[in-house]
Amino acid sequence: MSREVVDLFVRALAGEGTGVSRGPGRDEVVVEVAGRNHRLWIDPAGVVVSTADAEVLWGPGVSAVESAARLMLVHWDESLATREPHPTGWWTHRGGGFDPEPPWEAHRADHQG
């Protein structure tokens, strides 16, 4: 189900007129914003899908997958608006947002904790 969320997130970005494509791996999304490419690393295993909150957050008829994709859109917009991009252009998705760091740095930090 988590891959479906990422796929819907990508389609929603494209539907907003945002330049978006998939990177060489399915966990990588390339988003063009204001002429700059941002590379998003989204591990589907880290995507939170909650069936309990979907209709509470968005109203009747919204599935858990759609809810999770919508939340990812909000997280992306907020992260982009409030954080400076990493010099490499990489962002790593972590449940509640996108951190401006490449996946290899995020992975190393997660395992040093």
N, CA, C and O atoms as CSV, one atom per row, in Angstrom:
chain,resi,resn,atom,element,x,y,z
A,1,MET,N,N,0.815,-1.190,0.000
A,1,MET,CA,C,0.000,0.000,0.000
A,1,MET,C,C,0.869,1.268,0.000
A,1,MET,O,O,0.459,2.288,-0.555
A,2,SER,N,N,2.048,1.220,0.606
A,2,SER,CA,C,2.900,2.397,0.691
A,2,SER,C,C,3.404,2.857,-0.673
A,2,SER,O,O,3.539,4.058,-0.908
A,3,ARG,N,N,3.685,1.911,-1.576
A,3,ARG,CA,C,4.098,2.295,-2.938
A,3,ARG,C,C,2.969,3.048,-3.633
A,3,ARG,O,O,3.216,3.983,-4.394
A,4,GLU,N,N,1.728,2.636,-3.367
A,4,GLU,CA,C,0.583,3.334,-3.945
A,4,GLU,C,C,0.549,4.781,-3.478
A,4,GLU,O,O,0.201,5.673,-4.252
A,5,VAL,N,N,0.902,5.021,-2.236
A,5,VAL,CA,C,0.925,6.386,-1.697
A,5,VAL,C,C,1.953,7.221,-2.451
A,5,VAL,O,O,1.665,8.344,-2.863
A,6,VAL,N,N,3.141,6.676,-2.629
A,6,VAL,CA,C,4.202,7.408,-3.345
A,6,VAL,C,C,3.766,7.673,-4.782
A,6,VAL,O,O,3.967,8.775,-5.292
A,7,ASP,N,N,3.172,6.681,-5.440
A,7,ASP,CA,C,2.691,6.865,-6.814
A,7,ASP,C,C,1.631,7.963,-6.881
A,7,ASP,O,O,1.651,8.784,-7.798
A,8,LEU,N,N,0.708,7.987,-5.920
A,8,LEU,CA,C,-0.337,9.008,-5.895
A,8,LEU,C,C,0.255,10.382,-5.593
A,8,LEU,O,O,-0.185,11.380,-6.165
A,9,PHE,N,N,1.229,10.447,-4.717
A,9,PHE,CA,C,1.951,11.688,-4.420
A,9,PHE,C,C,2.566,12.263,-5.702
A,9,PHE,O,O,2.442,13.458,-5.972
A,10,VAL,N,N,3.220,11.417,-6.478
A,10,VAL,CA,C,3.845,11.845,-7.734
A,10,VAL,C,C,2.776,12.341,-8.723
A,10,VAL,O,O,2.949,13.385,-9.353
A,11,ARG,N,N,1.686,11.600,-8.854
A,11,ARG,CA,C,0.615,12.017,-9.769
A,11,ARG,C,C,-0.014,13.334,-9.323
A,11,ARG,O,O,-0.360,14.171,-10.157
A,12,ALA,N,N,-0.162,13.520,-8.015
A,12,ALA,CA,C,-0.743,14.768,-7.505
A,12,ALA,C,C,0.172,15.956,-7.793
A,12,ALA,O,O,-0.305,17.022,-8.183
A,13,LEU,N,N,1.470,15.785,-7.606
A,13,LEU,CA,C,2.412,16.857,-7.943
A,13,LEU,C,C,2.319,17.204,-9.425
A,13,LEU,O,O,2.263,18.378,-9.789
A,14,ALA,N,N,2.302,16.198,-10.263
A,14,ALA,CA,C,2.200,16.417,-11.711
A,14,ALA,C,C,0.880,17.105,-12.051
A,14,ALA,O,O,0.837,17.970,-12.925
A,15,GLY,N,N,-0.195,16.724,-11.363
A,15,GLY,CA,C,-1.500,17.321,-11.598
A,15,GLY,C,C,-1.556,18.780,-11.209
A,15,GLY,O,O,-2.401,19.522,-11.710
A,16,GLU,N,N,-0.662,19.211,-10.316
A,16,GLU,CA,C,-0.577,20.624,-9.921
A,16,GLU,C,C,0.251,21.429,-10.919
A,16,GLU,O,O,0.403,22.642,-10.776
A,17,GLY,N,N,0.783,20.745,-11.926
A,17,GLY,CA,C,1.614,21.425,-12.910
A,17,GLY,C,C,3.085,21.452,-12.542
A,17,GLY,O,O,3.878,22.119,-13.207
A,18,THR,N,N,3.455,20.747,-11.508
A,18,THR,CA,C,4.844,20.669,-11.072
A,18,THR,C,C,5.590,19.687,-11.960
A,18,THR,O,O,5.085,18.606,-12.262
A,19,GLY,N,N,6.788,20.063,-12.377
A,19,GLY,CA,C,7.634,19.139,-13.124
A,19,GLY,C,C,8.098,18.037,-12.197
A,19,GLY,O,O,8.794,18.301,-11.217
A,20,VAL,N,N,7.727,16.825,-12.488
A,20,VAL,CA,C,8.070,15.713,-11.602
A,20,VAL,C,C,8.345,14.466,-12.432
A,20,VAL,O,O,7.693,14.222,-13.447
A,21,SER,N,N,9.322,13.682,-11.984
A,21,SER,CA,C,9.629,12.419,-12.651
A,21,SER,C,C,10.180,11.461,-11.607
A,21,SER,O,O,10.503,11.854,-10.486
A,22,ARG,N,N,10.279,10.217,-11.992
A,22,ARG,CA,C,10.870,9.217,-11.107
A,22,ARG,C,C,12.341,9.096,-11.448
A,22,ARG,O,O,12.732,9.143,-12.615
A,23,GLY,N,N,13.147,8.940,-10.414
A,23,GLY,CA,C,14.567,8.730,-10.612
A,23,GLY,C,C,14.814,7.294,-11.032
A,23,GLY,O,O,13.867,6.538,-11.253
A,24,PRO,N,N,16.075,6.913,-11.143
A,24,PRO,CA,C,16.399,5.562,-11.583
A,24,PRO,C,C,15.830,4.480,-10.664
A,24,PRO,O,O,15.507,3.384,-11.123
A,25,GLY,N,N,15.706,4.780,-9.377
A,25,GLY,CA,C,15.077,3.844,-8.450
A,25,GLY,C,C,13.667,4.315,-8.153
A,25,GLY,O,O,13.405,5.517,-8.180
A,26,ARG,N,N,12.754,3.400,-7.871
A,26,ARG,CA,C,11.363,3.799,-7.631
A,26,ARG,C,C,11.210,4.603,-6.348
A,26,ARG,O,O,10.166,5.219,-6.136
A,27,ASP,N,N,12.212,4.613,-5.497
A,27,ASP,CA,C,12.126,5.360,-4.248
A,27,ASP,C,C,12.613,6.798,-4.406
A,27,ASP,O,O,12.629,7.558,-3.438
A,28,GLU,N,N,13.007,7.170,-5.611
A,28,GLU,CA,C,13.512,8.511,-5.876
A,28,GLU,C,C,12.536,9.271,-6.765
A,28,GLU,O,O,12.085,8.768,-7.794
A,29,VAL,N,N,12.221,10.494,-6.346
A,29,VAL,CA,C,11.336,11.365,-7.107
A,29,VAL,C,C,12.097,12.662,-7.366
A,29,VAL,O,O,12.679,13.237,-6.446
A,30,VAL,N,N,12.094,13.121,-8.607
A,30,VAL,CA,C,12.753,14.370,-8.958
A,30,VAL,C,C,11.669,15.414,-9.205
A,30,VAL,O,O,10.799,15.231,-10.057
A,31,VAL,N,N,11.732,16.511,-8.450
A,31,VAL,CA,C,10.726,17.563,-8.522
A,31,VAL,C,C,11.414,18.860,-8.917
A,31,VAL,O,O,12.422,19.243,-8.323
A,32,GLU,N,N,10.866,19.534,-9.920
A,32,GLU,CA,C,11.419,20.818,-10.332
A,32,GLU,C,C,10.584,21.940,-9.722
A,32,GLU,O,O,9.373,22.017,-9.930
A,33,VAL,N,N,11.254,22.808,-8.966
A,33,VAL,CA,C,10.598,23.955,-8.343
A,33,VAL,C,C,11.449,25.184,-8.632
A,33,VAL,O,O,12.625,25.229,-8.273
A,34,ALA,N,N,10.857,26.173,-9.278
A,34,ALA,CA,C,11.529,27.431,-9.592
A,34,ALA,C,C,12.868,27.194,-10.303
A,34,ALA,O,O,13.870,27.836,-9.986
A,35,GLY,N,N,12.871,26.277,-11.254
A,35,GLY,CA,C,14.048,26.013,-12.051
A,35,GLY,C,C,15.111,25.166,-11.371
A,35,GLY,O,O,16.178,24.945,-11.943
A,36,ARG,N,N,14.845,24.694,-10.182
A,36,ARG,CA,C,15.817,23.867,-9.466
A,36,ARG,C,C,15.258,22.462,-9.268
A,36,ARG,O,O,14.093,22.290,-8.911
A,37,ASN,N,N,16.099,21.467,-9.504
A,37,ASN,CA,C,15.688,20.085,-9.283
A,37,ASN,C,C,15.951,19.674,-7.841
A,37,ASN,O,O,17.036,19.890,-7.301
A,38,HIS,N,N,14.943,19.084,-7.238
A,38,HIS,CA,C,15.039,18.525,-5.897
A,38,HIS,C,C,14.856,17.024,-6.035
A,38,HIS,O,O,13.931,16.556,-6.698
A,39,ARG,N,N,15.742,16.280,-5.404
A,39,ARG,CA,C,15.670,14.819,-5.455
A,39,ARG,C,C,15.141,14.338,-4.117
A,39,ARG,O,O,15.786,14.515,-3.083
A,40,LEU,N,N,13.970,13.731,-4.141
A,40,LEU,CA,C,13.323,13.257,-2.922
A,40,LEU,C,C,13.535,11.760,-2.778
A,40,LEU,O,O,13.225,10.996,-3.692
A,41,TRP,N,N,14.053,11.343,-1.651
A,41,TRP,CA,C,14.206,9.925,-1.362
A,41,TRP,C,C,13.060,9.536,-0.448
A,41,TRP,O,O,12.961,10.013,0.683
A,42,ILE,N,N,12.195,8.664,-0.947
A,42,ILE,CA,C,11.025,8.241,-0.182
A,42,ILE,C,C,11.051,6.728,-0.063
A,42,ILE,O,O,10.799,6.013,-1.034
A,43,ASP,N,N,11.352,6.251,1.116
A,43,ASP,CA,C,11.325,4.817,1.380
A,43,ASP,C,C,9.874,4.442,1.671
A,43,ASP,O,O,9.328,4.858,2.693
A,44,PRO,N,N,9.238,3.664,0.791
A,44,PRO,CA,C,7.830,3.320,1.015
A,44,PRO,C,C,7.566,2.682,2.373
A,44,PRO,O,O,6.467,2.812,2.913
A,45,ALA,N,N,8.553,1.999,2.929
A,45,ALA,CA,C,8.370,1.382,4.242
A,45,ALA,C,C,8.210,2.443,5.332
A,45,ALA,O,O,7.668,2.156,6.400
A,46,GLY,N,N,8.677,3.662,5.072
A,46,GLY,CA,C,8.570,4.735,6.049
A,46,GLY,C,C,7.341,5.606,5.870
A,46,GLY,O,O,7.138,6.556,6.625
A,47,VAL,N,N,6.516,5.291,4.875
A,47,VAL,CA,C,5.300,6.067,4.624
A,47,VAL,C,C,4.203,5.559,5.549
A,47,VAL,O,O,3.875,4.372,5.553
A,48,VAL,N,N,3.645,6.469,6.328
A,48,VAL,CA,C,2.611,6.106,7.294
A,48,VAL,C,C,1.242,6.176,6.628
A,48,VAL,O,O,0.871,7.201,6.056
A,49,VAL,N,N,0.501,5.083,6.706
A,49,VAL,CA,C,-0.848,5.012,6.156
A,49,VAL,C,C,-1.781,4.644,7.300
A,49,VAL,O,O,-1.699,3.550,7.858
A,50,SER,N,N,-2.673,5.576,7.645
A,50,SER,CA,C,-3.589,5.342,8.754
A,50,SER,C,C,-5.027,5.364,8.259
A,50,SER,O,O,-5.514,6.391,7.787
A,51,THR,N,N,-5.691,4.244,8.369
A,51,THR,CA,C,-7.084,4.186,7.937
A,51,THR,C,C,-7.992,4.939,8.903
A,51,THR,O,O,-9.063,5.395,8.505
A,52,ALA,N,N,-7.593,5.075,10.145
A,52,ALA,CA,C,-8.439,5.710,11.157
A,52,ALA,C,C,-8.583,7.216,10.931
A,52,ALA,O,O,-9.631,7.779,11.247
A,53,ASP,N,N,-7.574,7.870,10.402
A,53,ASP,CA,C,-7.582,9.330,10.313
A,53,ASP,C,C,-8.039,9.896,8.976
A,53,ASP,O,O,-8.303,11.096,8.893
A,54,ALA,N,N,-8.142,9.103,7.949
A,54,ALA,CA,C,-8.406,9.614,6.602
A,54,ALA,C,C,-9.657,10.474,6.531
A,54,ALA,O,O,-9.583,11.622,6.091
A,55,GLU,N,N,-10.781,9.963,6.943
A,55,GLU,CA,C,-12.025,10.724,6.828
A,55,GLU,C,C,-12.104,11.850,7.856
A,55,GLU,O,O,-12.761,12.862,7.615
A,56,VAL,N,N,-11.444,11.683,8.991
A,56,VAL,CA,C,-11.421,12.748,9.991
A,56,VAL,C,C,-10.683,13.966,9.435
A,56,VAL,O,O,-11.120,15.102,9.614
A,57,LEU,N,N,-9.570,13.718,8.767
A,57,LEU,CA,C,-8.759,14.810,8.222
A,57,LEU,C,C,-9.350,15.454,6.973
A,57,LEU,O,O,-9.321,16.676,6.831
A,58,TRP,N,N,-9.887,14.637,6.069
A,58,TRP,CA,C,-10.240,15.131,4.741
A,58,TRP,C,C,-11.720,15.032,4.395
A,58,TRP,O,O,-12.157,15.620,3.406
A,59,GLY,N,N,-12.486,14.315,5.174
A,59,GLY,CA,C,-13.911,14.182,4.886
A,59,GLY,C,C,-14.266,12.814,4.359
A,59,GLY,O,O,-13.393,11.982,4.111
A,60,PRO,N,N,-15.562,12.587,4.190
A,60,PRO,CA,C,-16.052,11.275,3.752
A,60,PRO,C,C,-15.511,10.873,2.385
A,60,PRO,O,O,-15.342,11.695,1.485
A,61,GLY,N,N,-15.251,9.589,2.269
A,61,GLY,CA,C,-14.860,9.029,0.979
A,61,GLY,C,C,-13.379,9.097,0.663
A,61,GLY,O,O,-12.961,8.618,-0.391
A,62,VAL,N,N,-12.567,9.677,1.544
A,62,VAL,CA,C,-11.128,9.761,1.295
A,62,VAL,C,C,-10.470,8.506,1.856
A,62,VAL,O,O,-10.584,8.208,3.045
A,63,SER,N,N,-9.790,7.785,0.993
A,63,SER,CA,C,-9.140,6.537,1.405
A,63,SER,C,C,-7.876,6.832,2.207
A,63,SER,O,O,-7.368,7.953,2.213
A,64,ALA,N,N,-7.390,5.809,2.875
A,64,ALA,CA,C,-6.152,5.929,3.641
A,64,ALA,C,C,-4.970,6.261,2.729
A,64,ALA,O,O,-4.096,7.042,3.105
A,65,VAL,N,N,-4.941,5.676,1.541
A,65,VAL,CA,C,-3.861,5.936,0.589
A,65,VAL,C,C,-3.899,7.398,0.140
A,65,VAL,O,O,-2.869,8.072,0.122
A,66,GLU,N,N,-5.075,7.879,-0.218
A,66,GLU,CA,C,-5.193,9.272,-0.650
A,66,GLU,C,C,-4.849,10.230,0.494
A,66,GLU,O,O,-4.194,11.248,0.271
A,67,SER,N,N,-5.279,9.916,1.691
A,67,SER,CA,C,-4.966,10.739,2.845
A,67,SER,C,C,-3.459,10.839,3.057
A,67,SER,O,O,-2.929,11.930,3.266
A,68,ALA,N,N,-2.779,9.711,3.004
A,68,ALA,CA,C,-1.326,9.700,3.194
A,68,ALA,C,C,-0.621,10.501,2.103
A,68,ALA,O,O,0.337,11.219,2.389
A,69,ALA,N,N,-1.082,10.386,0.852
A,69,ALA,CA,C,-0.485,11.151,-0.250
A,69,ALA,C,C,-0.722,12.646,-0.053
A,69,ALA,O,O,0.177,13.452,-0.293
A,70,ARG,N,N,-1.915,13.017,0.379
A,70,ARG,CA,C,-2.212,14.428,0.640
A,70,ARG,C,C,-1.322,14.979,1.755
A,70,ARG,O,O,-0.816,16.097,1.661
A,71,LEU,N,N,-1.137,14.185,2.807
A,71,LEU,CA,C,-0.257,14.621,3.893
A,71,LEU,C,C,1.171,14.786,3.401
A,71,LEU,O,O,1.862,15.717,3.815
A,72,MET,N,N,1.626,13.893,2.520
A,72,MET,CA,C,2.971,14.035,1.958
A,72,MET,C,C,3.091,15.328,1.160
A,72,MET,O,O,4.132,15.984,1.203
A,73,LEU,N,N,2.035,15.705,0.429
A,73,LEU,CA,C,2.048,16.971,-0.308
A,73,LEU,C,C,2.187,18.151,0.648
A,73,LEU,O,O,2.967,19.070,0.400
A,74,VAL,N,N,1.429,18.120,1.737
A,74,VAL,CA,C,1.520,19.185,2.738
A,74,VAL,C,C,2.928,19.218,3.335
A,74,VAL,O,O,3.525,20.286,3.467
A,75,HIS,N,N,3.453,18.046,3.693
A,75,HIS,CA,C,4.799,17.979,4.262
A,75,HIS,C,C,5.840,18.519,3.289
A,75,HIS,O,O,6.759,19.229,3.697
A,76,TRP,N,N,5.704,18.188,2.005
A,76,TRP,CA,C,6.664,18.668,1.011
A,76,TRP,C,C,6.587,20.194,0.900
A,76,TRP,O,O,7.614,20.873,0.920
A,77,ASP,N,N,5.382,20.724,0.784
A,77,ASP,CA,C,5.220,22.185,0.686
A,77,ASP,C,C,5.797,22.891,1.910
A,77,ASP,O,O,6.501,23.892,1.778
A,78,GLU,N,N,5.499,22.372,3.099
A,78,GLU,CA,C,6.004,22.977,4.330
A,78,GLU,C,C,7.523,22.873,4.432
A,78,GLU,O,O,8.189,23.835,4.814
A,79,SER,N,N,8.059,21.727,4.096
A,79,SER,CA,C,9.509,21.532,4.169
A,79,SER,C,C,10.227,22.465,3.199
A,79,SER,O,O,11.237,23.076,3.547
A,80,LEU,N,N,9.709,22.569,2.000
A,80,LEU,CA,C,10.315,23.435,0.988
A,80,LEU,C,C,10.232,24.903,1.394
A,80,LEU,O,O,11.160,25.669,1.133
A,81,ALA,N,N,9.134,25.301,2.028
A,81,ALA,CA,C,8.937,26.692,2.417
A,81,ALA,C,C,9.736,27.087,3.661
A,81,ALA,O,O,10.062,28.261,3.836
A,82,THR,N,N,10.052,26.126,4.520
A,82,THR,CA,C,10.653,26.478,5.808
A,82,THR,C,C,12.092,26.009,5.990
A,82,THR,O,O,12.722,26.337,6.996
A,83,ARG,N,N,12.617,25.252,5.039
A,83,ARG,CA,C,13.959,24.715,5.205
A,83,ARG,C,C,14.795,24.991,3.967
A,83,ARG,O,O,14.284,25.020,2.847
A,84,GLU,N,N,16.070,25.190,4.182
A,84,GLU,CA,C,16.994,25.385,3.068
A,84,GLU,C,C,17.332,24.030,2.463
A,84,GLU,O,O,17.600,23.075,3.192
A,85,PRO,N,N,17.320,23.937,1.138
A,85,PRO,CA,C,17.685,22.656,0.506
A,85,PRO,C,C,19.138,22.292,0.808
A,85,PRO,O,O,19.975,23.167,1.029
A,86,HIS,N,N,19.419,21.012,0.815
A,86,HIS,CA,C,20.787,20.530,0.938
A,86,HIS,C,C,21.529,20.932,-0.336
A,86,HIS,O,O,20.921,20.947,-1.407
A,87,PRO,N,N,22.816,21.258,-0.260
A,87,PRO,CA,C,23.557,21.660,-1.469
A,87,PRO,C,C,23.476,20.650,-2.613
A,87,PRO,O,O,23.591,21.028,-3.779
A,88,THR,N,N,23.280,19.379,-2.294
A,88,THR,CA,C,23.182,18.352,-3.335
A,88,THR,C,C,21.800,18.332,-3.988
A,88,THR,O,O,21.624,17.732,-5.049
A,89,GLY,N,N,20.820,18.983,-3.359
A,89,GLY,CA,C,19.450,18.948,-3.867
A,89,GLY,C,C,18.636,17.788,-3.324
A,89,GLY,O,O,17.459,17.648,-3.656
A,90,TRP,N,N,19.255,16.946,-2.482
A,90,TRP,CA,C,18.564,15.780,-1.930
A,90,TRP,C,C,17.716,16.153,-0.722
A,90,TRP,O,O,18.084,17.012,0.078
A,91,TRP,N,N,16.568,15.482,-0.611
A,91,TRP,CA,C,15.696,15.533,0.564
A,91,TRP,C,C,15.343,14.090,0.907
A,91,TRP,O,O,15.130,13.273,0.011
A,92,THR,N,N,15.281,13.774,2.187
A,92,THR,CA,C,14.899,12.434,2.618
A,92,THR,C,C,13.584,12.521,3.378
A,92,THR,O,O,13.447,13.289,4.331
A,93,HIS,N,N,12.620,11.719,2.939
A,93,HIS,CA,C,11.307,11.709,3.591
A,93,HIS,C,C,11.390,10.925,4.890
A,93,HIS,O,O,11.918,9.814,4.942
A,94,ARG,N,N,10.854,11.536,5.933
A,94,ARG,CA,C,10.727,10.867,7.229
A,94,ARG,C,C,9.340,11.191,7.735
A,94,ARG,O,O,9.047,12.352,8.020
A,95,GLY,N,N,8.490,10.207,7.851
A,95,GLY,CA,C,7.125,10.327,8.332
A,95,GLY,C,C,6.484,11.696,8.344
A,95,GLY,O,O,5.495,11.910,7.643
A,96,GLY,N,N,7.016,12.635,9.120
A,96,GLY,CA,C,6.383,13.934,9.273
A,96,GLY,C,C,6.945,15.020,8.390
A,96,GLY,O,O,6.638,16.192,8.610
A,97,GLY,N,N,7.735,14.697,7.423
A,97,GLY,CA,C,8.267,15.739,6.550
A,97,GLY,C,C,9.439,15.263,5.727
A,97,GLY,O,O,9.759,14.075,5.676
A,98,PHE,N,N,10.069,16.224,5.086
A,98,PHE,CA,C,11.237,15.961,4.254
A,98,PHE,C,C,12.419,16.695,4.869
A,98,PHE,O,O,12.372,17.909,5.064
A,99,ASP,N,N,13.472,15.957,5.170
A,99,ASP,CA,C,14.684,16.549,5.720
A,99,ASP,C,C,15.656,16.839,4.584
A,99,ASP,O,O,15.853,15.997,3.707
A,100,PRO,N,N,16.269,18.031,4.590
A,100,PRO,CA,C,17.192,18.382,3.510
A,100,PRO,C,C,18.551,17.704,3.682
A,100,PRO,O,O,19.538,18.325,4.077
A,101,GLU,N,N,18.565,16.427,3.374
A,101,GLU,CA,C,19.813,15.677,3.434
A,101,GLU,C,C,19.724,14.476,2.508
A,101,GLU,O,O,18.639,13.939,2.286
A,102,PRO,N,N,20.861,14.054,1.967
A,102,PRO,CA,C,20.872,12.882,1.089
A,102,PRO,C,C,20.537,11.617,1.869
A,102,PRO,O,O,20.746,11.562,3.081
A,103,PRO,N,N,20.022,10.608,1.187
A,103,PRO,CA,C,19.629,9.380,1.886
A,103,PRO,C,C,20.779,8.693,2.603
A,103,PRO,O,O,20.564,8.097,3.659
A,104,TRP,N,N,21.991,8.754,2.070
A,104,TRP,CA,C,23.108,8.081,2.727
A,104,TRP,C,C,23.454,8.776,4.040
A,104,TRP,O,O,23.867,8.106,4.987
A,105,GLU,N,N,23.298,10.112,4.130
A,105,GLU,CA,C,23.531,10.804,5.395
A,105,GLU,C,C,22.414,10.504,6.387
A,105,GLU,O,O,22.674,10.302,7.574
A,106,ALA,N,N,21.177,10.473,5.910
A,106,ALA,CA,C,20.034,10.158,6.759
A,106,ALA,C,C,20.166,8.745,7.312
A,106,ALA,O,O,19.907,8.503,8.490
A,107,HIS,N,N,20.569,7.820,6.454
A,107,HIS,CA,C,20.735,6.425,6.867
A,107,HIS,C,C,21.805,6.310,7.950
A,107,HIS,O,O,21.626,5.614,8.949
A,108,ARG,N,N,22.924,7.009,7.732
A,108,ARG,CA,C,24.019,6.970,8.710
A,108,ARG,C,C,23.558,7.575,10.046
A,108,ARG,O,O,23.851,7.020,11.104
A,109,ALA,N,N,22.847,8.697,10.005
A,109,ALA,CA,C,22.363,9.337,11.233
A,109,ALA,C,C,21.357,8.452,11.960
A,109,ALA,O,O,21.363,8.380,13.189
A,110,ASP,N,N,20.489,7.774,11.199
A,110,ASP,CA,C,19.498,6.883,11.813
A,110,ASP,C,C,20.156,5.732,12.561
A,110,ASP,O,O,19.616,5.249,13.557
A,111,HIS,N,N,21.297,5.299,12.098
A,111,HIS,CA,C,21.938,4.134,12.697
A,111,HIS,C,C,23.016,4.494,13.715
A,111,HIS,O,O,23.604,3.602,14.329
A,112,GLN,N,N,23.286,5.786,13.905
A,112,GLN,CA,C,24.244,6.199,14.924
A,112,GLN,C,C,23.547,6.508,16.245
A,112,GLN,O,O,24.178,6.493,17.301
A,113,GLY,N,N,22.210,6.795,16.184
A,113,GLY,CA,C,21.393,7.219,17.282
A,113,GLY,C,C,21.577,6.561,18.538
A,113,GLY,O,O,20.899,6.889,19.512
